[in-house]
Amino acid sequence: MDGEANLPVRPSNPIRSTGATSSSSSLSSSSPPGLLRHVQAAFKRHRPLGVMRSNDLRPRRTLAPLREASRNLGQAVVPTVDPKRSQEAVSFGKVHTLRESVPQTKNIDSVMKETQDDATITPPSFSGTITKSFDDSFNPFDERIRQPTSIIDYKEKDPMPLTHVEPQVDHSKKVQFSTGENVASQGADTRVATELGNSSCHISPLALTEMEWNASNQLDASTAINQELKHQNPQITDSGSNIRSDVGIPPPLAKRTAVVQDQLHHFRNFLSQPTTLSSVVGPSCATTTSVNSTSAPMLSSTTYTACRNLEEISQLAVEAPGDANFNPESEPQKNRYRSFGNTSGIVGDQAPITAQASSSCMDVPTEDNKHDLSKVELVEVEKDSGFRHDSSAEDKLIQAKGSASAVSNMQYGVPVSKDSSLDAKQESLQPGKREKAISGRGASVPRKKNYDPDLFVKVNGKLYQRLGKIGSGGSSEVHKVISSDCTIYALKKIKLKGRDYATAYGFCQEIEYLNKLKGKNNIIQLIDFEVTDKTLLHEVMSGSMNNKDGRVKDDGYIYMVLEYGEIDLAHMLSQKWKDLDNSEQTIDENWLRFYWQQILQAVNTIHEERIVHSDLKPANFLLVKGSLKLIDFGIAKAIMSDTTNIQRDSQVGTLSYMSPEAFMCNENDANGNVIKCGRPSDIWSLGCILYQMVYGRTPFSEYKTFWSKFKVITDPNHEIAFGPVNNPWLLDLMKKCLAWDRNERWRIPQLLKHPFLVPPVPSQICPHQNHSYKLLELIAGTCTDDKDASALCSQLRQLLEDPIVLLDSQSLKSRSQQCMLLSRMSKICSRLQEHLAISER
Ligand SMILES: Nc1ncnc2c1ncn2[C@@H]1O[C@H](COP(=O)(O)OP(=O)(O)OP(=O)(O)O)[C@@H](O)[C@H]1O
């Protein structure tokens, strides 16, 4: 049909036997030496084969938090601050006691276990032919993928849009806190669940509302204090250029001043207590607040940093009105003041804010990290600091983000001009001044540090913090990461060392395909990538590999920053079937249609781009914001322009989803033609996925070993067992995909129009509007006085109206029953025709 085949000639008996397994063998598969070669090749695979994967739906995805839960103690959670509000002059008034519930580590059981559900094998033969197939336009050295902007413009973006907050609370980690008197009196403890492992932090809308309410209370209180101060002391100007202490407070305001001073006293008390910072890292931003943590079991580095930031800011806020020695023009204070004032100007670029906040507190940017978008945003506190306990990766991010947010969320002056921000930034980067500011407080001086490679990954000079391992494939590890602009991504890391050059080339090709598929919304989007071994990449790209049969000796990695998918289809199916098993229900056809259509559309996208995926399986369809997207082009192949097939070099896919021709790829069929794979191979895999969606297992799952699978899949006479389904179209659809002969398999455009997906509209199936039925009615109307003719008409009508009543639905699915029905219908038609002809004469 597609003309793509150099197909193996089917055996003389093309009709499959009804027996479960036929002993008749197919072409090359039948020969024992051939079989042996396949098996040997399979075990010579380039990807680690590992154990043979079972066909059971066992999702492979694991989300493992990097560190233990204990580190979460002390994380601070704080409300989003309205940008408008943050523009106000704000200082923290009174901060209340943090009460933390015991945080729970994400229950490993609740996370899908990582298993390998199917083995990937190497094809029977390995040509090793490497050709340069990259587009000329594609040059990974020159091409710089557009970086996602790290700029968060608060004018345009909601810092934490409620719409991004998922309604459910994840139970993985909960930090329960109250903000002291305020909250206690309201009886409203705020619960915040920070999900480390999953796509984003989930905060119940209620919790968020409460958080915001509490925060706004605090901010209001602080604002009130400041406003009081402003009222009382006109010298406390917005720009803060001439802040003086209590000198010159007019007598009528003395009482109010006393109140304010009392509040400030509380505030100082609070500052003398340890402070805990925690953050909510959402999909697009992090918000931070500071809460008093007298009950916190221990301080973390986060705490330390936050405390220091907060202390600096707060002291400025307090010193301004209360300390006669405070002089904003004095160098350290001016620097500090301007620096923080700058950070409070949250309009504009968040990254610089972050960097600044961190740097002003901790870090001195080095040449090495200066070029990062995030610059010094991810700082690390000296590990042997007495304040530090084992802090998680997220803590560190929170620390950095929190610092920024804490700073940016608080303001004690009117927004500082951009210029002064820049000044402040530059000044804050001067180590001497910073040291002076820090030592003035008697705190231990943190040392500057580059990033910790265990926690951070740098791709193209941009830092990403690891949040946990999502999964690992045959060739890669995939981590959930967060970028400096707080966007969650998946980072695929492929180790090159020890791999053969052909395989390394294949990995580079994945980058090429993903680049080619940019902007296609049903394909996972590549955000950035880096191949650390430039020489190898250059060799591969230029097609000048001298030792293409050799292996990569040097340590090299491919990093791919990808759009993040929340869950893959394998997990979805596993969950679905778990629910179905418990309820004794069958699969919901609408659910099936919904996802099947998306699967088809995604594969159609690559087929239109002349790419054959070759490893289609449920684990390679990811749910991203509600839509399925295709991933893993590790062994995909481009179809050359002069052919419709691809030549397989090495890896050919995952056993349970592999087409017969994929097993025999590059072999010769009985006619001496080379067996090739093309789009129909992907269709077979789709058939296996559909089968799995319908029955909860793959078509050959009962065949456990490679050997038996190989035998049965390559056997053209093997009849796949299809269990009963309510909708005959569904059965038909599966058969259309799982036809052994690849030429008989439907192509995607046809599948997208299959009656299962596009059921005939009622008018088409309503017999009364059917033309044949109308004709019958016409005939019946003209021979009401002819008993025989009327009887025949009525039999025909019955057959047309509902043939199923004559036979049970199961029999109707059998071809012999269908034939019987048709012959009965045609006999009635002939008799009626004869009868009418006679009666007319
Ligand atoms: N962008 C992503 N977002 C979320 N999870 C992802 C993403 N990419 C990959 N994963 C997870 O990591 C797993 C392995 O990824 P992938 O299939 O790309 O790796 P691989 O080494 O090519 O694996 P395979 O052995 O299947 O070929 C996936 O099954 C999926 O669960």
The ligand as a MOL file (V3000), in Angstrom:
LIG
                    3D

  0  0  0     0  0            999 V3000
M  V30 BEGIN CTAB
M  V30 COUNTS 31 33 0 0 0
M  V30 BEGIN ATOM
M  V30 1 N 11.1600 16.1120 29.1670 0
M  V30 2 C 10.9170 15.2150 30.1110 0
M  V30 3 N 10.1050 15.5190 31.1380 0
M  V30 4 C 9.8350 14.6200 32.1030 0
M  V30 5 N 10.3170 13.3790 32.1160 0
M  V30 6 C 11.1240 13.0080 31.1120 0
M  V30 7 C 11.4750 13.8950 30.0590 0
M  V30 8 N 12.2770 13.2600 29.2060 0
M  V30 9 C 12.4300 12.0290 29.6990 0
M  V30 10 N 11.7420 11.8550 30.8410 0
M  V30 11 C 11.6490 10.6520 31.6590 0
M  V30 12 O 12.8590 9.9520 31.5930 0
M  V30 13 C 12.6650 8.6750 31.0070 0
M  V30 14 C 13.8350 8.3600 30.1060 0
M  V30 15 O 13.9250 9.3570 29.1080 0
M  V30 16 P 14.2730 9.0030 27.5970 0
M  V30 17 O 13.2770 7.9960 27.1220 0
M  V30 18 O 14.3830 10.2460 26.8210 0
M  V30 19 O 15.6950 8.3650 27.8080 0
M  V30 20 P 16.4170 7.2380 26.9680 0
M  V30 21 O 17.7170 7.0080 27.6010 0
M  V30 22 O 16.4260 7.6090 25.5560 0
M  V30 23 O 15.4380 6.0350 27.2510 0
M  V30 24 P 15.0650 4.7790 26.3890 0
M  V30 25 O 15.7780 3.6480 26.9790 0
M  V30 26 O 13.5800 4.6720 26.5760 0
M  V30 27 O 15.3950 5.0510 24.9910 0
M  V30 28 C 11.3380 8.7710 30.2820 0
M  V30 29 O 10.6750 7.5480 30.1970 0
M  V30 30 C 10.5590 9.7470 31.0980 0
M  V30 31 O 9.8970 9.1050 32.1500 0
M  V30 END ATOM
M  V30 BEGIN BOND
M  V30 1 1 1 2
M  V30 2 1 2 3
M  V30 3 2 2 7
M  V30 4 2 3 4
M  V30 5 1 4 5
M  V30 6 2 5 6
M  V30 7 1 6 7
M  V30 8 1 6 10
M  V30 9 1 7 8
M  V30 10 2 8 9
M  V30 11 1 9 10
M  V30 12 1 10 11
M  V30 13 1 11 12
M  V30 14 1 11 30
M  V30 15 1 12 13
M  V30 16 1 13 14
M  V30 17 1 13 28
M  V30 18 1 14 15
M  V30 19 1 15 16
M  V30 20 2 16 17
M  V30 21 1 16 18
M  V30 22 1 16 19
M  V30 23 1 19 20
M  V30 24 2 20 21
M  V30 25 1 20 22
M  V30 26 1 20 23
M  V30 27 1 23 24
M  V30 28 2 24 25
M  V30 29 1 24 26
M  V30 30 1 24 27
M  V30 31 1 28 29
M  V30 32 1 28 30
M  V30 33 1 30 31
M  V30 END BOND
M  V30 END CTAB
M  END
